[in-house]
């Protein structure tokens, strides 16, 4: 999904007064996702562009172990 598409979705919810109930997820498909394919910068990008307009930024990585989840949390998801 492009940044423009994400912005349009948030705009739609904002027009209905429901954007603060919206959670946008950064998600990498694959089972399990190799560490080098996890898009950590996507979390940062979503947070910078949409973080003040939505309730939360989430992360779904489909990775092995707990380190990636901790990293995603530190980045703001």
PQR file with spaces between the fields and no chain letter, atoms N, CA, C, O and H, PARSE charges and radii, in Angstrom:
ATOM       1  N    UNK     1       0.839   -1.166    0.000 -0.4000 1.5000
ATOM       2  CA   UNK     1       0.000    0.000    0.000 -0.0000 2.0000
ATOM       3  C    UNK     1       0.892    1.240    0.000  0.5500 1.7000
ATOM       4  O    UNK     1       1.858    1.323    0.758 -0.5500 1.4000
ATOM       5  N    UNK     2       0.565    2.173   -0.835 -0.4000 1.5000
ATOM       6  CA   UNK     2       1.369    3.389   -0.925 -0.0000 2.0000
ATOM       7  C    UNK     2       1.007    4.364    0.199  0.5500 1.7000
ATOM       8  O    UNK     2      -0.028    4.231    0.852 -0.5500 1.4000
ATOM       9  H    UNK     2      -0.220    2.105   -1.451  0.4000 1.0000
ATOM      10  N    UNK     3       1.876    5.330    0.402 -0.4000 1.5000
ATOM      11  CA   UNK     3       1.608    6.371    1.399 -0.0000 2.0000
ATOM      12  C    UNK     3       0.340    7.127    1.040  0.5500 1.7000
ATOM      13  O    UNK     3      -0.456    7.464    1.917 -0.5500 1.4000
ATOM      14  H    UNK     3       2.717    5.438   -0.128  0.4000 1.0000
ATOM      15  N    UNK     4       0.151    7.393   -0.243 -0.4000 1.5000
ATOM      16  CA   UNK     4      -1.054    8.106   -0.693 -0.0000 2.0000
ATOM      17  C    UNK     4      -2.319    7.323   -0.341  0.5500 1.7000
ATOM      18  O    UNK     4      -3.310    7.908    0.098 -0.5500 1.4000
ATOM      19  H    UNK     4       0.797    7.118   -0.955  0.4000 1.0000
ATOM      20  N    UNK     5      -2.286    6.015   -0.531 -0.4000 1.5000
ATOM      21  CA   UNK     5      -3.444    5.181   -0.184 -0.0000 2.0000
ATOM      22  C    UNK     5      -3.717    5.216    1.312  0.5500 1.7000
ATOM      23  O    UNK     5      -4.871    5.291    1.736 -0.5500 1.4000
ATOM      24  H    UNK     5      -1.481    5.540   -0.887  0.4000 1.0000
ATOM      25  N    UNK     6      -2.667    5.163    2.105 -0.4000 1.5000
ATOM      26  CA   UNK     6      -2.841    5.241    3.561 -0.0000 2.0000
ATOM      27  C    UNK     6      -3.444    6.577    3.964  0.5500 1.7000
ATOM      28  O    UNK     6      -4.324    6.638    4.823 -0.5500 1.4000
ATOM      29  H    UNK     6      -1.730    5.103    1.761  0.4000 1.0000
ATOM      30  N    UNK     7      -2.966    7.643    3.342 -0.4000 1.5000
ATOM      31  CA   UNK     7      -3.492    8.970    3.650 -0.0000 2.0000
ATOM      32  C    UNK     7      -4.966    9.073    3.270  0.5500 1.7000
ATOM      33  O    UNK     7      -5.744    9.698    3.992 -0.5500 1.4000
ATOM      34  H    UNK     7      -2.250    7.593    2.645  0.4000 1.0000
ATOM      35  N    UNK     8      -5.360    8.476    2.159 -0.4000 1.5000
ATOM      36  CA   UNK     8      -6.766    8.500    1.742 -0.0000 2.0000
ATOM      37  C    UNK     8      -7.650    7.752    2.734  0.5500 1.7000
ATOM      38  O    UNK     8      -8.769    8.176    3.021 -0.5500 1.4000
ATOM      39  H    UNK     8      -4.728    7.968    1.572  0.4000 1.0000
ATOM      40  N    UNK     9      -7.143    6.641    3.254 -0.4000 1.5000
ATOM      41  CA   UNK     9      -7.904    5.889    4.249 -0.0000 2.0000
ATOM      42  C    UNK     9      -8.089    6.722    5.513  0.5500 1.7000
ATOM      43  O    UNK     9      -9.189    6.797    6.061 -0.5500 1.4000
ATOM      44  H    UNK     9      -6.234    6.297    3.020  0.4000 1.0000
ATOM      45  N    UNK    10      -7.008    7.346    5.970 -0.4000 1.5000
ATOM      46  CA   UNK    10      -7.103    8.190    7.173 -0.0000 2.0000
ATOM      47  C    UNK    10      -8.032    9.369    6.901  0.5500 1.7000
ATOM      48  O    UNK    10      -8.825    9.737    7.766 -0.5500 1.4000
ATOM      49  H    UNK    10      -6.115    7.285    5.525  0.4000 1.0000
ATOM      50  N    UNK    11      -7.947    9.967    5.713 -0.4000 1.5000
ATOM      51  CA   UNK    11      -8.855   11.063    5.355 -0.0000 2.0000
ATOM      52  C    UNK    11     -10.313   10.619    5.453  0.5500 1.7000
ATOM      53  O    UNK    11     -11.151   11.343    5.992 -0.5500 1.4000
ATOM      54  H    UNK    11      -7.302    9.668    5.010  0.4000 1.0000
ATOM      55  N    UNK    12     -10.614    9.431    4.934 -0.4000 1.5000
ATOM      56  CA   UNK    12     -11.972    8.907    4.985 -0.0000 2.0000
ATOM      57  C    UNK    12     -12.461    8.813    6.428  0.5500 1.7000
ATOM      58  O    UNK    12     -13.553    9.277    6.755 -0.5500 1.4000
ATOM      59  H    UNK    12      -9.934    8.843    4.497  0.4000 1.0000
ATOM      60  N    UNK    13     -11.642    8.207    7.287 -0.4000 1.5000
ATOM      61  CA   UNK    13     -12.028    8.072    8.691 -0.0000 2.0000
ATOM      62  C    UNK    13     -12.114    9.431    9.379  0.5500 1.7000
ATOM      63  O    UNK    13     -12.980    9.644   10.228 -0.5500 1.4000
ATOM      64  H    UNK    13     -10.755    7.830    7.022  0.4000 1.0000
ATOM      65  N    UNK    14     -11.230   10.339    9.020 -0.4000 1.5000
ATOM      66  CA   UNK    14     -11.248   11.669    9.619 -0.0000 2.0000
ATOM      67  C    UNK    14     -12.519   12.411    9.210  0.5500 1.7000
ATOM      68  O    UNK    14     -13.115   13.107   10.033 -0.5500 1.4000
ATOM      69  H    UNK    14     -10.527   10.166    8.330  0.4000 1.0000
ATOM      70  N    UNK    15     -12.940   12.275    7.955 -0.4000 1.5000
ATOM      71  CA   UNK    15     -14.180   12.914    7.503 -0.0000 2.0000
ATOM      72  C    UNK    15     -15.390   12.421    8.297  0.5500 1.7000
ATOM      73  O    UNK    15     -16.368   13.150    8.464 -0.5500 1.4000
ATOM      74  H    UNK    15     -12.456   11.710    7.287  0.4000 1.0000
ATOM      75  N    UNK    16     -15.320   11.187    8.781 -0.4000 1.5000
ATOM      76  CA   UNK    16     -16.411   10.604    9.567 -0.0000 2.0000
ATOM      77  C    UNK    16     -16.219   10.823   11.067  0.5500 1.7000
ATOM      78  O    UNK    16     -17.047   10.397   11.872 -0.5500 1.4000
ATOM      79  H    UNK    16     -14.526   10.595    8.645  0.4000 1.0000
ATOM      80  N    UNK    17     -15.118   11.494   11.441 -0.4000 1.5000
ATOM      81  CA   UNK    17     -14.839   11.746   12.850 -0.0000 2.0000
ATOM      82  C    UNK    17     -14.373   10.509   13.605  0.5500 1.7000
ATOM      83  O    UNK    17     -14.517   10.438   14.826 -0.5500 1.4000
ATOM      84  H    UNK    17     -14.445   11.840   10.787  0.4000 1.0000
ATOM      85  N    UNK    18     -13.815    9.532   12.892 -0.4000 1.5000
ATOM      86  CA   UNK    18     -13.419    8.270   13.520 -0.0000 2.0000
ATOM      87  C    UNK    18     -11.926    7.983   13.399  0.5500 1.7000
ATOM      88  O    UNK    18     -11.494    6.876   13.720 -0.5500 1.4000
ATOM      89  H    UNK    18     -13.698    9.590   11.901  0.4000 1.0000
ATOM      90  N    UNK    19     -11.137    8.933   12.952 -0.4000 1.5000
ATOM      91  CA   UNK    19      -9.711    8.690   12.751 -0.0000 2.0000
ATOM      92  C    UNK    19      -8.972    8.357   14.049  0.5500 1.7000
ATOM      93  O    UNK    19      -7.975    7.636   14.012 -0.5500 1.4000
ATOM      94  H    UNK    19     -11.488    9.833   12.691  0.4000 1.0000
ATOM      95  N    UNK    20      -9.429    8.857   15.180 -0.4000 1.5000
ATOM      96  CA   UNK    20      -8.744    8.561   16.444 -0.0000 2.0000
ATOM      97  C    UNK    20      -9.098    7.173   16.977  0.5500 1.7000
ATOM      98  O    UNK    20      -8.617    6.772   18.037 -0.5500 1.4000
ATOM      99  H    UNK    20     -10.239    9.443   15.210  0.4000 1.0000
ATOM     100  N    UNK    21      -9.937    6.442   16.243 -0.4000 1.5000
ATOM     101  CA   UNK    21     -10.224    5.047   16.571 -0.0000 2.0000
ATOM     102  C    UNK    21      -9.449    4.110   15.639  0.5500 1.7000
ATOM     103  O    UNK    21      -9.543    2.890   15.766 -0.5500 1.4000
ATOM     104  H    UNK    21     -10.327    6.768   15.382  0.4000 1.0000
ATOM     105  N    UNK    22      -8.696    4.671   14.720 -0.4000 1.5000
ATOM     106  CA   UNK    22      -8.022    3.911   13.674 -0.0000 2.0000
ATOM     107  C    UNK    22      -6.599    3.542   14.081  0.5500 1.7000
ATOM     108  O    UNK    22      -5.853    4.369   14.604 -0.5500 1.4000
ATOM     109  H    UNK    22      -8.619    5.663   14.617  0.4000 1.0000
ATOM     110  N    UNK    23      -6.241    2.294   13.833 -0.4000 1.5000
ATOM     111  CA   UNK    23      -4.874    1.825   14.039 -0.0000 2.0000
ATOM     112  C    UNK    23      -4.316    1.418   12.681  0.5500 1.7000
ATOM     113  O    UNK    23      -4.899    0.574   12.000 -0.5500 1.4000
ATOM     114  H    UNK    23      -6.847    1.621   13.408  0.4000 1.0000
ATOM     115  N    UNK    24      -3.198    2.005   12.284 -0.4000 1.5000
ATOM     116  CA   UNK    24      -2.531    1.677   11.026 -0.0000 2.0000
ATOM     117  C    UNK    24      -1.383    0.729   11.345  0.5500 1.7000
ATOM     118  O    UNK    24      -0.570    1.004   12.228 -0.5500 1.4000
ATOM     119  H    UNK    24      -2.724    2.690   12.837  0.4000 1.0000
ATOM     120  N    UNK    25      -1.322   -0.374   10.634 -0.4000 1.5000
ATOM     121  CA   UNK    25      -0.287   -1.382   10.861 -0.0000 2.0000
ATOM     122  C    UNK    25       0.789   -1.351    9.794  0.5500 1.7000
ATOM     123  O    UNK    25       0.512   -1.158    8.610 -0.5500 1.4000
ATOM     124  H    UNK    25      -1.982   -0.597    9.917  0.4000 1.0000
ATOM     125  N    UNK    26       2.008   -1.542   10.231 -0.4000 1.5000
ATOM     126  CA   UNK    26       3.115   -1.871    9.348 -0.0000 2.0000
ATOM     127  C    UNK    26       3.202   -3.390    9.368  0.5500 1.7000
ATOM     128  O    UNK    26       3.393   -3.989   10.426 -0.5500 1.4000
ATOM     129  H    UNK    26       2.233   -1.699   11.192  0.4000 1.0000
ATOM     130  N    UNK    27       3.064   -4.011    8.211 -0.4000 1.5000
ATOM     131  CA   UNK    27       3.029   -5.465    8.161 -0.0000 2.0000
ATOM     132  C    UNK    27       3.855   -5.970    6.988  0.5500 1.7000
ATOM     133  O    UNK    27       3.709   -5.487    5.864 -0.5500 1.4000
ATOM     134  H    UNK    27       2.908   -3.524    7.351  0.4000 1.0000
ATOM     135  N    UNK    28       4.717   -6.935    7.248 -0.4000 1.5000
ATOM     136  CA   UNK    28       5.500   -7.581    6.207 -0.0000 2.0000
ATOM     137  C    UNK    28       4.976   -8.998    6.043  0.5500 1.7000
ATOM     138  O    UNK    28       4.951   -9.777    6.996 -0.5500 1.4000
ATOM     139  H    UNK    28       4.836   -7.326    8.160  0.4000 1.0000
ATOM     140  N    UNK    29       4.558   -9.324    4.828 -0.4000 1.5000
ATOM     141  CA   UNK    29       4.016  -10.663    4.568 -0.0000 2.0000
ATOM     142  C    UNK    29       5.138  -11.672    4.444  0.5500 1.7000
ATOM     143  O    UNK    29       6.237  -11.347    3.994 -0.5500 1.4000
ATOM     144  H    UNK    29       4.578   -8.692    4.054  0.4000 1.0000
ATOM     145  N    UNK    30       4.857  -12.876    4.839 -0.4000 1.5000
ATOM     146  CA   UNK    30       5.810  -13.969    4.795 -0.0000 2.0000
ATOM     147  C    UNK    30       5.779  -14.714    6.110  0.5500 1.7000
ATOM     148  O    UNK    30       5.461  -14.131    7.146 -0.5500 1.4000
ATOM     149  H    UNK    30       3.965  -13.141    5.205  0.4000 1.0000
ATOM     150  N    UNK    31       6.097  -15.971    6.085 -0.4000 1.5000
ATOM     151  CA   UNK    31       6.016  -16.792    7.291 -0.0000 2.0000
ATOM     152  C    UNK    31       7.167  -17.764    7.320  0.5500 1.7000
ATOM     153  O    UNK    31       7.137  -18.729    6.557 -0.5500 1.4000
ATOM     154  H    UNK    31       6.355  -16.446    5.243  0.4000 1.0000
ATOM     155  N    UNK    32       8.160  -17.587    8.127 -0.4000 1.5000
ATOM     156  CA   UNK    32       8.492  -16.346    8.847 -0.0000 2.0000
ATOM     157  C    UNK    32       9.225  -15.380    7.918  0.5500 1.7000
ATOM     158  O    UNK    32       9.769  -15.780    6.889 -0.5500 1.4000
ATOM     159  H    UNK    32       8.185  -16.803    8.747  0.4000 1.0000
ATOM     160  N    UNK    33       9.231  -14.132    8.290 -0.4000 1.5000
ATOM     161  CA   UNK    33       9.926  -13.107    7.508 -0.0000 2.0000
ATOM     162  C    UNK    33      11.389  -13.075    7.924  0.5500 1.7000
ATOM     163  O    UNK    33      11.690  -12.945    9.111 -0.5500 1.4000
ATOM     164  H    UNK    33       8.789  -13.807    9.126  0.4000 1.0000
ATOM     165  N    UNK    34      12.314  -13.194    6.954 -0.4000 1.5000
ATOM     166  CA   UNK    34      13.731  -13.057    7.299 -0.0000 2.0000
ATOM     167  C    UNK    34      14.002  -11.657    7.856  0.5500 1.7000
ATOM     168  O    UNK    34      13.400  -10.679    7.413 -0.5500 1.4000
ATOM     169  H    UNK    34      12.069  -13.300    5.990  0.4000 1.0000
ATOM     170  N    UNK    35      14.901  -11.571    8.817 -0.4000 1.5000
ATOM     171  CA   UNK    35      15.193  -10.294    9.470 -0.0000 2.0000
ATOM     172  C    UNK    35      15.488   -9.184    8.463  0.5500 1.7000
ATOM     173  O    UNK    35      15.028   -8.055    8.637 -0.5500 1.4000
ATOM     174  H    UNK    35      15.390  -12.365    9.177  0.4000 1.0000
ATOM     175  N    UNK    36      16.253   -9.491    7.408 -0.4000 1.5000
ATOM     176  CA   UNK    36      16.635   -8.450    6.441 -0.0000 2.0000
ATOM     177  C    UNK    36      15.452   -7.940    5.618  0.5500 1.7000
ATOM     178  O    UNK    36      15.580   -6.923    4.936 -0.5500 1.4000
ATOM     179  H    UNK    36      16.627  -10.408    7.266  0.4000 1.0000
ATOM     180  N    UNK    37      14.308   -8.618    5.665 -0.4000 1.5000
ATOM     181  CA   UNK    37      13.130   -8.180    4.915 -0.0000 2.0000
ATOM     182  C    UNK    37      12.122   -7.410    5.762  0.5500 1.7000
ATOM     183  O    UNK    37      11.098   -6.963    5.245 -0.5500 1.4000
ATOM     184  H    UNK    37      14.205   -9.444    6.219  0.4000 1.0000
ATOM     185  N    UNK    38      12.394   -7.252    7.039 -0.4000 1.5000
ATOM     186  CA   UNK    38      11.483   -6.505    7.908 -0.0000 2.0000
ATOM     187  C    UNK    38      11.693   -5.016    7.657  0.5500 1.7000
ATOM     188  O    UNK    38      12.814   -4.513    7.724 -0.5500 1.4000
ATOM     189  H    UNK    38      13.226   -7.615    7.459  0.4000 1.0000
ATOM     190  N    UNK    39      10.610   -4.332    7.371 -0.4000 1.5000
ATOM     191  CA   UNK    39      10.666   -2.924    6.961 -0.0000 2.0000
ATOM     192  C    UNK    39      10.488   -2.006    8.168  0.5500 1.7000
ATOM     193  O    UNK    39       9.433   -1.395    8.343 -0.5500 1.4000
ATOM     194  H    UNK    39       9.699   -4.741    7.317  0.4000 1.0000
ATOM     195  N    UNK    40      11.522   -1.915    8.994 -0.4000 1.5000
ATOM     196  CA   UNK    40      11.437   -1.061   10.183 -0.0000 2.0000
ATOM     197  C    UNK    40      11.197    0.401    9.835  0.5500 1.7000
ATOM     198  O    UNK    40      10.498    1.100   10.569 -0.5500 1.4000
ATOM     199  H    UNK    40      12.378   -2.412    8.851  0.4000 1.0000
ATOM     200  N    UNK    41      11.760    0.873    8.735 -0.4000 1.5000
ATOM     201  CA   UNK    41      11.589    2.281    8.378 -0.0000 2.0000
ATOM     202  C    UNK    41      10.146    2.609    8.026  0.5500 1.7000
ATOM     203  O    UNK    41       9.748    3.773    8.077 -0.5500 1.4000
ATOM     204  H    UNK    41      12.328    0.306    8.138  0.4000 1.0000
ATOM     205  N    UNK    42       9.355    1.600    7.669 -0.4000 1.5000
ATOM     206  CA   UNK    42       7.934    1.816    7.415 -0.0000 2.0000
ATOM     207  C    UNK    42       7.233    2.297    8.684  0.5500 1.7000
ATOM     208  O    UNK    42       6.350    3.152    8.617 -0.5500 1.4000
ATOM     209  H    UNK    42       9.678    0.655    7.627  0.4000 1.0000
ATOM     210  N    UNK    43       7.617    1.761    9.826 -0.4000 1.5000
ATOM     211  CA   UNK    43       7.039    2.199   11.103 -0.0000 2.0000
ATOM     212  C    UNK    43       7.318    3.685   11.301  0.5500 1.7000
ATOM     213  O    UNK    43       6.419    4.460   11.627 -0.5500 1.4000
ATOM     214  H    UNK    43       8.335    1.067    9.880  0.4000 1.0000
ATOM     215  N    UNK    44       8.564    4.069   11.101 -0.4000 1.5000
ATOM     216  CA   UNK    44       8.965    5.468   11.262 -0.0000 2.0000
ATOM     217  C    UNK    44       8.221    6.366   10.275  0.5500 1.7000
ATOM     218  O    UNK    44       7.750    7.443   10.641 -0.5500 1.4000
ATOM     219  H    UNK    44       9.294    3.440   10.835  0.4000 1.0000
ATOM     220  N    UNK    45       8.119    5.926    9.038 -0.4000 1.5000
ATOM     221  CA   UNK    45       7.438    6.709    8.006 -0.0000 2.0000
ATOM     222  C    UNK    45       5.965    6.911    8.334  0.5500 1.7000
ATOM     223  O    UNK    45       5.455    8.027    8.240 -0.5500 1.4000
ATOM     224  H    UNK    45       8.502    5.051    8.740  0.4000 1.0000
ATOM     225  N    UNK    46       5.281    5.842    8.717 -0.4000 1.5000
ATOM     226  CA   UNK    46       3.863    5.952    9.070 -0.0000 2.0000
ATOM     227  C    UNK    46       3.699    6.871   10.265  0.5500 1.7000
ATOM     228  O    UNK    46       2.809    7.720   10.277 -0.5500 1.4000
ATOM     229  H    UNK    46       5.695    4.935    8.793  0.4000 1.0000
ATOM     230  N    UNK    47       4.543    6.712   11.263 -0.4000 1.5000
ATOM     231  CA   UNK    47       4.450    7.533   12.478 -0.0000 2.0000
ATOM     232  C    UNK    47       4.644    9.016   12.150  0.5500 1.7000
ATOM     233  O    UNK    47       3.909    9.865   12.655 -0.5500 1.4000
ATOM     234  H    UNK    47       5.267    6.022   11.254  0.4000 1.0000
ATOM     235  N    UNK    48       5.625    9.326   11.311 -0.4000 1.5000
ATOM     236  CA   UNK    48       5.885   10.724   10.949 -0.0000 2.0000
ATOM     237  C    UNK    48       4.734   11.332   10.149  0.5500 1.7000
ATOM     238  O    UNK    48       4.375   12.489   10.367 -0.5500 1.4000
ATOM     239  H    UNK    48       6.221    8.637   10.901  0.4000 1.0000
ATOM     240  N    UNK    49       4.158   10.569    9.231 -0.4000 1.5000
ATOM     241  CA   UNK    49       3.142   11.113    8.333 -0.0000 2.0000
ATOM     242  C    UNK    49       1.729   11.057    8.907  0.5500 1.7000
ATOM     243  O    UNK    49       0.917   11.942    8.638 -0.5500 1.4000
ATOM     244  H    UNK    49       4.450    9.629    9.054  0.4000 1.0000
ATOM     245  N    UNK    50       1.430   10.030    9.692 -0.4000 1.5000
ATOM     246  CA   UNK    50       0.052    9.828   10.117 -0.0000 2.0000
ATOM     247  C    UNK    50      -0.126    9.684   11.621  0.5500 1.7000
ATOM     248  O    UNK    50      -1.256    9.620   12.105 -0.5500 1.4000
ATOM     249  H    UNK    50       2.089    9.311    9.910  0.4000 1.0000
ATOM     250  N    UNK    51       0.964    9.632   12.360 -0.4000 1.5000
ATOM     251  CA   UNK    51       0.911    9.331   13.785 -0.0000 2.0000
ATOM     252  C    UNK    51       0.031   10.236   14.614  0.5500 1.7000
ATOM     253  O    UNK    51      -0.570    9.778   15.586 -0.5500 1.4000
ATOM     254  H    UNK    51       1.882    9.684   11.966  0.4000 1.0000
ATOM     255  N    UNK    52      -0.067   11.503   14.266 -0.4000 1.5000
ATOM     256  CA   UNK    52      -0.902   12.420   15.045 -0.0000 2.0000
ATOM     257  C    UNK    52      -2.367   12.346   14.648  0.5500 1.7000
ATOM     258  O    UNK    52      -3.230   12.885   15.341 -0.5500 1.4000
ATOM     259  H    UNK    52       0.421   11.876   13.476  0.4000 1.0000
ATOM     260  N    UNK    53      -2.650   11.682   13.536 -0.4000 1.5000
ATOM     261  CA   UNK    53      -4.022   11.632   13.009 -0.0000 2.0000
ATOM     262  C    UNK    53      -4.767   10.351   13.352  0.5500 1.7000
ATOM     263  O    UNK    53      -5.979   10.264   13.151 -0.5500 1.4000
ATOM     264  H    UNK    53      -1.949   11.244   12.973  0.4000 1.0000
ATOM     265  N    UNK    54      -4.053    9.356   13.868 -0.4000 1.5000
ATOM     266  CA   UNK    54      -4.674    8.066   14.177 -0.0000 2.0000
ATOM     267  C    UNK    54      -4.442    7.717   15.641  0.5500 1.7000
ATOM     268  O    UNK    54      -3.659    8.364   16.336 -0.5500 1.4000
ATOM     269  H    UNK    54      -3.069    9.427   14.031  0.4000 1.0000
ATOM     270  N    UNK    55      -5.139    6.681   16.092 -0.4000 1.5000
ATOM     271  CA   UNK    55      -5.000    6.271   17.494 -0.0000 2.0000
ATOM     272  C    UNK    55      -3.618    5.694   17.775  0.5500 1.7000
ATOM     273  O    UNK    55      -2.956    6.101   18.729 -0.5500 1.4000
ATOM     274  H    UNK    55      -5.775    6.156   15.527  0.4000 1.0000
ATOM     275  N    UNK    56      -3.183    4.748   16.950 -0.4000 1.5000
ATOM     276  CA   UNK    56      -1.909    4.061   17.175 -0.0000 2.0000
ATOM     277  C    UNK    56      -1.301    3.609   15.850  0.5500 1.7000
ATOM     278  O    UNK    56      -1.975    3.551   14.822 -0.5500 1.4000
ATOM     279  H    UNK    56      -3.722    4.417   16.176  0.4000 1.0000
ATOM     280  N    UNK    57      -0.025    3.294   15.903 -0.4000 1.5000
ATOM     281  CA   UNK    57       0.686    2.627   14.822 -0.0000 2.0000
ATOM     282  C    UNK    57       1.001    1.229   15.338  0.5500 1.7000
ATOM     283  O    UNK    57       1.614    1.072   16.394 -0.5500 1.4000
ATOM     284  H    UNK    57       0.523    3.341   16.739  0.4000 1.0000
ATOM     285  N    UNK    58       0.581    0.219   14.591 -0.4000 1.5000
ATOM     286  CA   UNK    58       0.812   -1.159   15.001 -0.0000 2.0000
ATOM     287  C    UNK    58       1.877   -1.825   14.146  0.5500 1.7000
ATOM     288  O    UNK    58       2.318   -1.277   13.136 -0.5500 1.4000
ATOM     289  H    UNK    58       0.083    0.347   13.733  0.4000 1.0000
ATOM     290  N    UNK    59       2.278   -3.006   14.562 -0.4000 1.5000
ATOM     291  CA   UNK    59       3.295   -3.767   13.834 -0.0000 2.0000
ATOM     292  C    UNK    59       2.922   -5.238   13.836  0.5500 1.7000
ATOM     293  O    UNK    59       2.596   -5.808   14.877 -0.5500 1.4000
ATOM     294  H    UNK    59       1.919   -3.452   15.383  0.4000 1.0000
ATOM     295  N    UNK    60       2.973   -5.840   12.667 -0.4000 1.5000
ATOM     296  CA   UNK    60       2.747   -7.275   12.525 -0.0000 2.0000
ATOM     297  C    UNK    60       3.862   -7.798   11.638  0.5500 1.7000
ATOM     298  O    UNK    60       3.862   -7.555   10.431 -0.5500 1.4000
ATOM     299  H    UNK    60       3.239   -5.376   11.822  0.4000 1.0000
ATOM     300  N    UNK    61       4.813   -8.515   12.225 -0.4000 1.5000
ATOM     301  CA   UNK    61       6.018   -8.865   11.484 -0.0000 2.0000
ATOM     302  C    UNK    61       6.142  -10.292   11.025  0.5500 1.7000
ATOM     303  O    UNK    61       6.905  -10.567   10.099 -0.5500 1.4000
ATOM     304  H    UNK    61       4.813   -8.713   13.206  0.4000 1.0000
ATOM     305  N    UNK    62       5.424  -11.212   11.633 -0.4000 1.5000
ATOM     306  CA   UNK    62       5.520  -12.631   11.269 -0.0000 2.0000
ATOM     307  C    UNK    62       6.963  -13.116   11.281  0.5500 1.7000
ATOM     308  O    UNK    62       7.400  -13.820   10.371 -0.5500 1.4000
ATOM     309  H    UNK    62       4.804  -10.988   12.385  0.4000 1.0000
ATOM     310  N    UNK    63       7.678  -12.742   12.296 -0.4000 1.5000
ATOM     311  CA   UNK    63       9.097  -13.044   12.434 -0.0000 2.0000
ATOM     312  C    UNK    63       9.309  -14.084   13.542  0.5500 1.7000
ATOM     313  O    UNK    63       8.386  -14.429   14.280 -0.5500 1.4000
ATOM     314  H    UNK    63       7.323  -12.171   13.036  0.4000 1.0000
ATOM     315  N    UNK    64      10.521  -14.557   13.630 -0.4000 1.5000
ATOM     316  CA   UNK    64      10.885  -15.485   14.697 -0.0000 2.0000
ATOM     317  C    UNK    64      11.545  -14.715   15.834  0.5500 1.7000
ATOM     318  O    UNK    64      12.276  -13.754   15.593 -0.5500 1.4000
ATOM     319  H    UNK    64      11.270  -14.276   13.031  0.4000 1.0000
ATOM     320  N    UNK    65      11.297  -15.126   17.049 -0.4000 1.5000
ATOM     321  CA   UNK    65      11.936  -14.498   18.204 -0.0000 2.0000
ATOM     322  C    UNK    65      11.229  -13.241   18.653  0.5500 1.7000
ATOM     323  O    UNK    65      10.203  -12.847   18.100 -0.5500 1.4000
ATOM     324  H    UNK    65      10.704  -15.906   17.245  0.4000 1.0000
ATOM     325  N    UNK    66      11.813  -12.607   19.690 -0.4000 1.5000
ATOM     326  CA   UNK    66      11.186  -11.420   20.277 -0.0000 2.0000
ATOM     327  C    UNK    66      11.923  -10.120   19.977  0.5500 1.7000
ATOM     328  O    UNK    66      11.375   -9.042   20.209 -0.5500 1.4000
ATOM     329  H    UNK    66      12.647  -12.927   20.139  0.4000 1.0000
ATOM     330  N    UNK    67      13.137  -10.193   19.473 -0.4000 1.5000
ATOM     331  CA   UNK    67      13.940   -8.978   19.271 -0.0000 2.0000
ATOM     332  C    UNK    67      13.277   -8.010   18.306  0.5500 1.7000
ATOM     333  O    UNK    67      13.307   -6.801   18.534 -0.5500 1.4000
ATOM     334  H    UNK    67      13.582  -11.068   19.285  0.4000 1.0000
ATOM     335  N    UNK    68      12.686   -8.510   17.245 -0.4000 1.5000
ATOM     336  CA   UNK    68      12.056   -7.640   16.250 -0.0000 2.0000
ATOM     337  C    UNK    68      10.872   -6.894   16.873  0.5500 1.7000
ATOM     338  O    UNK    68      10.681   -5.705   16.617 -0.5500 1.4000
ATOM     339  H    UNK    68      12.662   -9.493   17.060  0.4000 1.0000
ATOM     340  N    UNK    69      10.089   -7.585   17.682 -0.4000 1.5000
ATOM     341  CA   UNK    69       8.966   -6.937   18.348 -0.0000 2.0000
ATOM     342  C    UNK    69       9.411   -5.827   19.283  0.5500 1.7000
ATOM     343  O    UNK    69       8.765   -4.782   19.367 -0.5500 1.4000
ATOM     344  H    UNK    69      10.244   -8.551   17.890  0.4000 1.0000
ATOM     345  N    UNK    70      10.508   -6.052   19.982 -0.4000 1.5000
ATOM     346  CA   UNK    70      11.056   -5.016   20.878 -0.0000 2.0000
ATOM     347  C    UNK    70      11.519   -3.822   20.054  0.5500 1.7000
ATOM     348  O    UNK    70      11.263   -2.674   20.417 -0.5500 1.4000
ATOM     349  H    UNK    70      11.032   -6.900   19.913  0.4000 1.0000
ATOM     350  N    UNK    71      12.200   -4.094   18.945 -0.4000 1.5000
ATOM     351  CA   UNK    71      12.662   -3.012   18.067 -0.0000 2.0000
ATOM     352  C    UNK    71      11.477   -2.200   17.534  0.5500 1.7000
ATOM     353  O    UNK    71      11.524   -0.970   17.512 -0.5500 1.4000
ATOM     354  H    UNK    71      12.408   -5.027   18.650  0.4000 1.0000
ATOM     355  N    UNK    72      10.419   -2.891   17.106 -0.4000 1.5000
ATOM     356  CA   UNK    72       9.224   -2.202   16.585 -0.0000 2.0000
ATOM     357  C    UNK    72       8.607   -1.316   17.674  0.5500 1.7000
ATOM     358  O    UNK    72       8.170   -0.199   17.397 -0.5500 1.4000
ATOM     359  H    UNK    72      10.381   -3.890   17.125  0.4000 1.0000
ATOM     360  N    UNK    73       8.574   -1.816   18.899 -0.4000 1.5000
ATOM     361  CA   UNK    73       8.046   -1.036   20.013 -0.0000 2.0000
ATOM     362  C    UNK    73       8.868    0.231   20.246  0.5500 1.7000
ATOM     363  O    UNK    73       8.323    1.317   20.446 -0.5500 1.4000
ATOM     364  H    UNK    73       8.929   -2.724   19.124  0.4000 1.0000
ATOM     365  N    UNK    74      10.178    0.069   20.217 -0.4000 1.5000
ATOM     366  CA   UNK    74      11.079    1.212   20.421 -0.0000 2.0000
ATOM     367  C    UNK    74      10.876    2.266   19.336  0.5500 1.7000
ATOM     368  O    UNK    74      11.007    3.463   19.595 -0.5500 1.4000
ATOM     369  H    UNK    74      10.621   -0.813   20.055  0.4000 1.0000
ATOM     370  N    UNK    75      10.556    1.819   18.118 -0.4000 1.5000
ATOM     371  CA   UNK    75      10.328    2.743   17.006 -0.0000 2.0000
ATOM     372  C    UNK    75       8.967    3.405   17.052  0.5500 1.7000
ATOM     373  O    UNK    75       8.683    4.302   16.258 -0.5500 1.4000
ATOM     374  H    UNK    75      10.450    0.847   17.907  0.4000 1.0000
ATOM     375  N    UNK    76       8.116    2.969   17.981 -0.4000 1.5000
ATOM     376  CA   UNK    76       6.840    3.659   18.165 -0.0000 2.0000
ATOM     377  C    UNK    76       5.598    2.901   17.764  0.5500 1.7000
ATOM     378  O    UNK    76       4.513    3.479   17.709 -0.5500 1.4000
ATOM     379  H    UNK    76       8.347    2.241   18.626  0.4000 1.0000
ATOM     380  N    UNK    77       5.734    1.624   17.483 -0.4000 1.5000
ATOM     381  CA   UNK    77       4.498    0.872   17.145 -0.0000 2.0000
ATOM     382  C    UNK    77       3.938    0.238   18.398  0.5500 1.7000
ATOM     383  O    UNK    77       2.909   -0.436   18.342 -0.5500 1.4000
ATOM     384  H    UNK    77       6.615    1.155   17.528  0.4000 1.0000
